[in-house]
Amino acid sequence: MNAKAKVQITPEIKLAARALFLQGMSITEVAEKFGVTGRTVYNWRDEGQWGDLIAGVSIEQAVSRRIILLTEKDGKTKEELEELDKLFKHLEHIARIDQIKAKKLQTANDDGTLKTERADKKKKNSAKNDISGITPERLEEIRKELFYDYQHCWHDNKSQRTRFILKSRQIGATYYFAWEAFQDAVITGDNQIFLSASKNQAEIFKAYILMFAKKYFDIELKGSDCITLSNGAELRFVSTNGRTAQGYHGHLYIDEVFWIPDFKKLNTLASGMAAHKKWRKTYFSTPSIKTHGAFPLWSGEKFNEKRKNKVEFDLSHAAIKDGALGPDKIWRNIVTVVDAQEKGCDLFDIDELKLEYSDAEFNNLFMCAFMEAGLSVFKLGDLLNCAVDSNVVWVDFQTGTIRPYGNKPVWIGYDPARRGDKSSVVVLGVPLAPGEKFRVLEKITLRGSWISQANEIEKLCGKYNVTFMGIDCTGPGNGVFEMVQNFFPRATPIHYGLDTKTKLVLKGIDIIESGRIEWDAEHTDIAQAFLQITQVSTGNDQITYASDRNSETGHADVAWSILHGLSNEPLNTKRRKSGVAMSA
């Protein structure tokens, strides 16, 4: 009898198999791991709808995780190597940079498809992470072909001790700086450190570097939190959690600094890591509001705070759109989506973006405009204090498993799409004892028909122990609500009115100001969404709350969906045992 037939299948084995599948293992790998047939694992996958559980993970994260898993594996098969090539290409596509092809590095196959040449393709590296065959000339060739003009400008100013870049969303900054650090590490042997708000974001830097080494030089880099090249250069990928980022030294890259809480602490940490004069610091981010702790560094206020003779900083777009060195020796640069387009980036339809976003949101996300402090009813400092590295603090939340939160209760909030808008659904972990907090375990953007959106919500009900669901039934949300009632009869309709909206916002202010909710720090869009909610007056001078939402644009969708979920807790709660007392 075949050895695989003797394996006793238990629920624990199925759970472990699915966890590995969701972490990036292939069906064949899972089957070999547990001594069963591939068909058995396919059946488990289909019966348990494993693929649906990846819905809450971004494509970039999922691809990055699979790349890291395959790269760390020894003795890869031909199929796995081919899969890596496909994943690398997909990661480039996600970065929205691969439309400029490295033509000098590609030749045509006999069938007319493109094939990337690799340096020393058949050479077997004898040393771990051996980069001795990579030449500076080769690296320069690739860089010049791969990036846009504004990224070349960043490269031309790489020697600046400190760079601070205010950028549009989705213009390939993470992608470029991963390349810059890799190139510099290979040529100089200098250490490179990537400091991100969460482990998930740091791993995206890592996946890009693994891709560059494999795709262009046929080198499989190995290493978990640190990759050490054969020339001694260390590439480290750490979160802003101080316990994981102490004692390192190297050139430092910090992304989305305007959305990182406690910037003063972060900057002290960064200064220590790059204290020696040979080390450089690079800050880059989309803007938040001017009250953020990073703004004094950006504006020059920090430089002037103890100076008797103040120095003027020109931060106008015209002054720094091509980069400029300030009196404080910080090189600053603004790159809006319009700047990116003018400098070769053809990835955006700006007119379409203006239709999809309101003026305020478009200016903030794509035109590098800071949001006005004081307009929002939520404070940025309070919102940033809610951001955590979930990999560190949520030890009872296991992504990639059949029941990631076990049987603990969760509440779901749903905010429907308007015309030209998108729907949002969130899953909130519920505090069960004093001192515990709500958690935004999962957030999903939904598009398509109300039937398909209801189907996605039903999948969440199979994944979590849902005890409450709040659905905005205004307009298009009504169809989703009626469908949801078929599988979750206890769904609570939320009908918007002056009183309802006020209660939602007041509850949100109470929970956020008291620090009773958490979300992963990589989700900067959550803080952005809450900042869009402002206090306004009605025609008869009554106070209400809005996010500049109308029939053509939608705002703060993820914020409103969170508020819909939180609505299950009354305003007058004193001892908050939410998961027990308020379960539906």
C-alpha positions in Angstrom: 0.0 0.0 0.0 1.2 3.5 -0.8 2.6 5.3 2.2 0.4 8.3 1.5 -2.7 6.1 1.9 -1.7 5.3 5.5 -1.8 8.9 6.7 -4.6 9.4 9.2 -6.4 12.7 8.3 -7.3 14.8 11.3 -8.9 18.2 11.6 -5.5 19.5 12.9 -3.7 18.3 9.7 -6.3 20.1 7.5 -5.9 23.3 9.5 -2.1 23.1 9.3 -2.3 22.4 5.5 -4.5 25.3 4.9 -2.2 27.6 6.9 0.7 26.6 4.7 -1.3 27.1 1.6 -2.3 30.6 2.6 1.3 31.4 3.4 2.2 30.7 -0.2 2.9 27.0 -0.5 1.7 25.2 -3.6 -0.7 22.3 -3.5 2.1 19.9 -4.4 4.3 21.3 -1.6 1.5 20.9 1.0 0.8 17.4 -0.2 4.4 16.4 0.2 4.6 18.0 3.6 1.7 15.9 5.0 2.3 12.7 2.9 -1.0 12.9 1.0 -1.9 13.1 -2.6 -2.2 16.3 -4.5 -5.9 15.5 -5.3 -6.6 15.2 -1.6 -5.3 18.7 -1.0 -7.2 20.1 -4.0 -10.3 18.6 -2.4 -9.5 20.3 0.9 -8.9 23.6 -0.8 -12.2 23.4 -2.7 -14.3 22.2 0.2 -12.9 24.8 2.5 -12.8 27.6 -0.1 -9.2 28.4 1.0 -8.7 30.8 -1.9 -11.4 33.0 -0.6 -9.6 33.6 2.6 -6.8 35.5 0.9 -9.4 38.3 0.1 -8.2 40.5 3.0 -4.6 40.4 1.9 -3.4 42.9 -0.7 -2.1 41.4 -4.0 1.3 43.0 -3.3 1.5 41.4 0.1 0.4 38.0 -1.2 2.9 38.1 -4.1 5.7 39.3 -1.8 5.0 36.5 0.7 5.1 33.8 -2.0 8.4 35.2 -3.4 10.0 35.2 0.0 8.8 31.6 0.7 10.1 30.3 -2.6 13.4 32.1 -2.5 14.2 30.7 1.0 13.5 27.1 -0.3 16.5 25.0 -1.3 16.5 22.7 -4.3 13.7 24.4 -6.2 12.1 22.5 -9.0 11.8 23.8 -12.6 8.2 24.6 -12.0 9.0 26.6 -8.9 11.7 28.6 -10.8 9.2 29.4 -13.5 6.7 30.4 -10.9 9.3 32.8 -9.4 9.8 34.4 -12.8 6.1 34.9 -13.1 5.8 36.3 -9.6 8.7 38.8 -10.2 7.0 40.0 -13.4 3.7 40.4 -11.5 5.4 42.3 -8.7 6.8 44.7 -11.3 3.4 45.1 -12.8 1.9 45.9 -9.3 4.6 48.5 -8.9 3.3 50.1 -12.1 6.8 50.6 -13.4 7.3 47.7 -15.8 5.7 49.5 -18.7 9.2 50.8 -19.4 11.0 47.7 -20.5 14.7 47.1 -20.1 15.1 46.7 -23.8 18.8 46.4 -23.8 18.5 43.5 -21.4 16.0 41.6 -23.4 16.1 39.4 -26.5 13.4 37.7 -28.5 12.6 34.0 -28.2 11.9 32.0 -31.3 8.2 32.4 -30.7 8.4 36.2 -30.5 8.1 36.5 -26.7 10.6 38.4 -24.7 13.3 36.8 -22.6 15.4 38.6 -20.1 19.2 38.0 -20.4 20.9 37.0 -17.1 24.4 37.7 -16.2 26.5 34.5 -15.9 23.3 32.4 -16.3 24.9 29.0 -15.9 27.3 30.0 -13.2 26.7 28.4 -9.8 27.5 30.8 -7.0 29.8 29.1 -4.5 29.3 31.7 -1.7 26.0 32.5 -0.1 24.4 35.6 -1.7 27.4 35.9 -4.1 27.1 39.2 -5.9 30.8 39.3 -7.1 29.7 38.9 -10.7 27.6 42.0 -10.8 29.3 45.0 -12.2 28.6 48.7 -11.6 28.2 49.2 -15.4 25.5 46.5 -15.5 23.6 48.1 -12.6 23.7 51.5 -14.3 22.4 50.0 -17.6 19.4 48.5 -15.8 18.7 51.6 -13.7 18.7 54.0 -16.7 16.3 51.8 -18.6 14.0 50.9 -15.8 13.0 54.2 -14.1 11.3 57.5 -14.9 13.0 60.9 -14.9 11.8 61.9 -11.4 13.3 58.7 -10.0 16.6 59.4 -11.9 16.5 62.8 -10.1 16.3 60.9 -6.8 19.3 58.9 -7.9 21.3 61.9 -8.9 20.9 63.3 -5.4 21.6 60.1 -3.6 24.8 61.6 -2.1 22.8 64.1 -0.1 23.1 63.4 3.6 19.3 63.7 4.1 16.6 63.6 1.5 12.9 64.3 2.2 10.5 63.6 -0.6 6.8 64.5 -0.6 5.1 62.4 -3.2 2.0 61.4 -5.0 0.4 58.1 -4.3 1.4 55.1 -6.5 4.4 56.6 -8.4 6.8 53.8 -7.6 8.8 55.2 -4.7 9.1 51.9 -2.7 10.1 50.1 -6.0 12.8 52.7 -6.8 14.3 52.9 -3.4 14.5 49.1 -3.1 16.6 49.2 -6.3 18.7 52.1 -5.2 19.6 50.4 -1.9 20.4 47.1 -3.7 22.6 48.8 -6.3 24.4 50.8 -3.6 24.9 47.7 -1.4 26.4 45.7 -4.3 28.8 48.5 -5.4 29.9 49.8 -2.0 29.3 47.1 0.5 27.4 49.5 2.7 24.5 48.4 5.0 21.0 49.4 4.0 18.1 49.6 6.4 14.4 49.8 5.5 12.2 51.1 8.3 8.5 50.7 7.8 5.4 51.2 10.0 4.7 47.4 9.9 6.4 44.2 9.0 4.1 43.7 6.1 5.3 46.9 4.4 9.0 46.0 5.1 8.5 42.7 3.4 7.5 44.5 0.2 10.9 46.2 0.0 12.5 42.7 0.5 10.4 41.1 -2.2 11.5 43.8 -4.7 15.2 43.2 -3.9 14.8 39.5 -4.3 13.2 40.1 -7.6 16.0 42.4 -8.9 18.7 39.9 -7.9 16.9 36.9 -9.5 15.5 38.6 -12.6 18.5 40.5 -13.7 21.4 38.5 -12.3 20.0 35.0 -11.6 21.0 35.2 -8.0 18.8 33.9 -5.2 19.3 36.0 -2.1 18.7 34.3 1.2 17.9 35.8 4.6 14.9 36.6 6.8 15.0 39.9 8.5 18.5 40.5 7.2 20.1 39.6 3.9 23.9 39.6 4.1 25.6 39.9 0.7 28.9 38.3 -0.1 30.7 41.6 0.2 29.5 42.1 3.7 26.6 44.5 3.0 23.6 43.9 5.2 20.0 44.6 4.0 17.7 44.9 7.0 13.9 45.0 6.9 12.4 46.3 10.2 9.3 47.9 11.6 9.2 51.1 13.6 8.7 49.0 16.8 11.8 50.1 18.8 12.5 46.6 20.1 13.2 45.3 16.6 15.2 48.2 15.3 17.9 48.9 17.8 21.6 48.8 17.3 21.7 48.7 13.5 23.7 51.1 11.4 23.5 51.9 7.7 21.9 54.0 5.0 18.3 54.4 6.1 15.0 54.5 4.2 11.8 55.4 6.0 8.5 55.3 4.1 5.2 57.1 4.8 6.7 59.1 7.6 3.7 61.5 7.7 1.6 58.5 8.8 3.9 57.1 11.4 2.9 57.9 15.1 5.4 59.5 17.5 7.7 60.9 14.9 10.0 62.4 17.5 10.8 58.9 18.9 11.2 57.6 15.3 13.5 60.3 14.4 15.6 59.7 17.5 15.9 56.1 16.5 16.7 57.0 12.9 19.4 59.5 14.0 21.1 56.8 16.0 21.0 54.3 13.1 22.5 56.8 10.7 24.6 58.9 13.0 28.0 58.4 11.3 28.6 60.9 8.5 28.9 58.2 5.9 25.2 57.1 6.4 22.4 58.8 4.6 18.7 59.1 5.5 15.8 59.2 3.0 12.3 60.1 4.2 9.4 59.7 1.7 5.7 60.0 2.1 2.3 61.2 1.0 1.2 64.2 3.2 -1.1 64.0 6.1 -1.7 67.3 8.0 0.6 70.0 9.2 0.2 69.1 12.9 2.0 65.8 12.3 5.4 65.5 14.1 7.3 65.2 10.8 6.1 68.5 9.5 8.6 70.7 11.4 11.4 68.8 9.8 9.8 69.1 6.4 9.0 72.8 6.8 12.3 73.9 8.4 10.6 74.8 11.7 12.8 72.4 13.6 15.9 74.0 12.2 14.6 77.5 13.2 13.2 76.7 16.6 16.4 77.5 18.5 17.8 80.1 16.1 17.8 83.7 16.9 18.0 84.7 13.3 15.4 82.7 11.5 16.1 81.3 8.0 13.4 81.3 5.4 12.5 78.0 3.6 10.9 78.2 0.2 8.7 75.0 0.0 6.6 76.2 -2.9 6.0 73.6 -5.6 8.0 75.7 -8.1 11.0 75.9 -5.8 11.4 72.1 -5.1 9.6 70.2 -7.9 13.1 69.5 -9.3 14.6 69.2 -5.8 16.5 71.8 -3.8 19.0 71.7 -0.9 17.6 73.8 2.1 19.6 75.9 4.6 19.4 72.9 7.0 21.2 70.7 4.4 18.1 68.6 3.8 17.4 68.0 0.1 13.6 68.3 -0.5 11.5 67.3 -3.5 7.8 67.4 -4.4 6.5 65.0 -7.0 2.8 65.3 -7.8 1.0 63.0 -10.1 1.2 65.8 -12.7 4.9 66.1 -12.2 5.3 62.3 -12.6 3.3 62.5 -15.9 5.4 65.3 -17.2 8.5 63.3 -16.4 7.5 60.2 -18.3 5.0 58.4 -16.2 2.1 57.4 -18.4 0.3 55.2 -15.9 -2.4 57.5 -14.8 -5.6 59.0 -16.3 -5.6 62.2 -14.3 -9.0 63.3 -15.5 -10.5 60.0 -14.4 -8.8 60.3 -11.0 -10.4 63.8 -10.5 -13.9 62.2 -11.2 -13.3 59.4 -8.7 -12.0 61.6 -5.9 -13.2 64.9 -4.5 -11.0 68.0 -4.9 -9.7 67.7 -1.3 -9.0 64.0 -1.5 -7.4 64.3 -5.0 -5.2 67.1 -3.8 -4.1 65.2 -0.7 -3.4 61.9 -2.4 -2.0 63.0 -5.7 -1.1 66.6 -5.6 0.9 66.6 -2.3 -1.4 69.0 -0.5 -1.6 68.7 3.3 -5.1 68.4 4.7 -6.2 71.4 6.8 -5.7 70.9 10.5 -8.7 71.6 12.6 -11.4 70.9 10.0 -11.7 67.2 10.8 -13.6 66.1 14.0 -10.9 63.5 14.5 -7.3 64.4 15.5 -4.4 62.9 13.6 -2.4 62.2 16.7 -5.3 60.1 18.1 -5.6 58.3 14.9 -1.9 57.5 14.6 -1.9 56.2 18.1 -4.3 53.5 17.0 -1.8 52.2 14.5 0.2 49.2 15.6 2.4 46.5 14.1 -0.1 43.6 14.1 2.6 41.0 13.6 4.0 42.0 17.0 1.0 42.7 19.2 -1.9 40.6 17.8 -0.6 37.2 18.9 -4.1 35.6 18.9 -4.8 36.7 15.3 -3.4 34.1 12.9 -3.7 35.2 9.3 -3.7 32.4 6.8 -5.7 30.0 8.9 -9.3 28.7 8.5 -10.4 30.7 11.6 -7.9 33.5 12.0 -9.5 34.8 15.1 -10.8 31.5 16.5 -14.2 31.6 17.9 -13.9 35.1 19.4 -16.8 37.5 18.5 -16.4 40.0 15.7 -18.6 42.8 14.5 -18.9 43.7 10.8 -19.6 47.2 9.4 -20.6 47.8 5.7 -20.7 51.1 3.9 -22.3 51.0 0.4 -21.1 52.4 -2.9 -22.5 55.5 -4.5 -22.2 56.3 -8.1 -18.5 56.4 -9.0 -17.6 55.1 -5.6 -16.7 51.8 -3.9 -18.1 49.9 -1.0 -16.2 49.0 2.1 -16.6 46.2 4.7 -14.6 45.8 7.8 -14.3 43.1 10.4 -13.8 44.3 14.0 -12.3 42.2 16.7 -14.3 42.9 19.9 -12.8 43.6 23.4 -13.9 40.9 25.9 -12.4 42.3 29.1 -11.5 45.7 30.5 -8.3 47.0 28.9 -8.8 45.2 25.6 -9.4 47.1 22.4 -11.3 46.8 19.2 -9.2 45.7 16.3 -9.7 46.3 12.6 -8.8 42.7 11.6 -9.8 42.9 8.0 -11.0 45.6 5.5 -12.1 44.9 2.0 -13.0 47.1 -0.8 -16.0 45.8 -2.8 -17.2 46.6 -6.3 -19.7 45.1 -8.6 -23.4 44.1 -8.1 -25.0 44.1 -4.7 -25.5 40.4 -5.1 -21.7 39.8 -5.5 -21.0 42.1 -2.5 -23.4 40.2 -0.3 -21.7 37.0 -1.3 -18.3 38.4 -0.1 -19.9 39.3 3.2 -21.3 35.8 3.5 -17.8 34.4 3.1 -16.7 36.5 6.0 -19.5 35.0 8.1 -18.0 31.6 7.4 -14.5 32.8 8.4 -15.4 34.6 11.6 -17.8 34.3 14.5 -20.0 37.3 13.6 -22.2 38.5 16.4 -23.3 41.9 14.9 -23.5 43.4 11.5 -24.3 47.1 10.8 -25.3 47.9 7.2 -26.0 51.3 5.9 -29.3 50.8 4.0 -29.4 54.3 2.4 -29.8 54.0 -1.4 -27.8 51.1 -2.9 -27.1 49.5 0.5 -30.7 48.3 0.8 -30.2 45.6 -1.8 -27.1 44.3 0.0 -29.0 44.3 3.3 -31.9 42.2 1.9 -29.4 39.6 0.6 -27.5 39.5 3.8 -30.7 38.8 5.8 -30.9 35.4 4.0 -27.8 34.1 5.8 -27.5 36.6 8.7 -31.1 37.5 9.8 -29.8 39.5 12.7 -28.2 42.1 10.4 -28.9 45.6 11.7 -30.1 48.3 9.2 -28.6 51.7 9.6 -30.9 54.5 8.2 -29.0 57.7 7.9 -30.4 60.9 9.5 -29.2 63.8 11.5 -29.4 61.9 14.8 -27.9 58.6 13.5 -24.9 60.3 11.9 -24.2 62.3 15.1 -24.3 59.2 17.2 -22.0 57.3 14.8 -19.4 60.1 14.9 -19.6 60.7 18.7 -19.1 57.0 19.3 -16.1 57.0 16.9 -14.6 60.1 18.7 -15.0 58.4 22.1 -13.3 55.2 21.0 -10.5 56.8 19.1 -9.7 59.5 21.6 -9.6 56.9 24.4 -7.3 54.7 22.4 -9.7 51.7 22.4 -9.2 50.6 18.8 -6.2 49.4 16.8 -5.4 48.7 13.1 -2.2 47.7 11.4 0.1 50.7 10.7 0.4 49.9 7.0 -3.3 50.9 6.6 -2.7 54.6 6.3 -5.9 55.0 4.4 -7.9 54.4 7.6 -6.5 57.6 9.2 -6.9 59.4 5.9 -10.6 58.4 5.8 -11.4 59.6 9.3 -9.7 62.9 8.6 -12.2 63.5 5.8 -15.1 63.6 8.3 -15.9 67.2 9.3 -18.5 69.1 11.2 -21.0 71.1 9.1 -24.2 72.9 9.7 -27.5 72.2 8.0 -29.8 74.7 6.3 -31.6 75.3 9.6 -28.3 75.8 11.5 -28.2 72.3 13.1 -24.8 70.6 13.5 -24.1 67.4 11.6 -21.2 65.5 10.2 -20.2 64.9 6.6 -17.3 63.7 4.4 -18.1 65.8 1.3 -20.1 62.8 0.0 -22.5 63.2 -2.9 -23.9 61.2 -5.7 -20.7 61.5 -7.8 -18.0 61.1 -5.2 -17.5 59.0 -2.1 -15.3 59.7 0.8 -14.2 58.1 4.0 -15.8 54.8 3.1 -13.6 52.7 5.4 -14.1 55.2 8.2 -17.9 55.0 7.9 -17.8 51.2 7.7 -15.8 51.1 10.9 -18.3 53.4 12.6 -21.2 51.2 11.4 -19.5 48.2 13.1 -18.8 50.2 16.3 -22.4 51.3 16.5 -23.3 48.2 18.4 -21.7 49.7 21.5 -24.0 52.4 23.1 -22.8 55.9 23.7 -23.3 55.7 27.5 -21.1 52.6 28.1 -18.9 53.0 31.1 -17.5 49.6 31.8 -16.9 48.4 28.2 -17.3 44.6 28.1 -18.3 44.9 24.5 -17.9 41.4 23.2 -20.1 39.9 26.0 -22.6 42.5 26.8 -23.4 43.8 23.4 -23.3 40.7 21.2 -26.4 40.4 19.0 
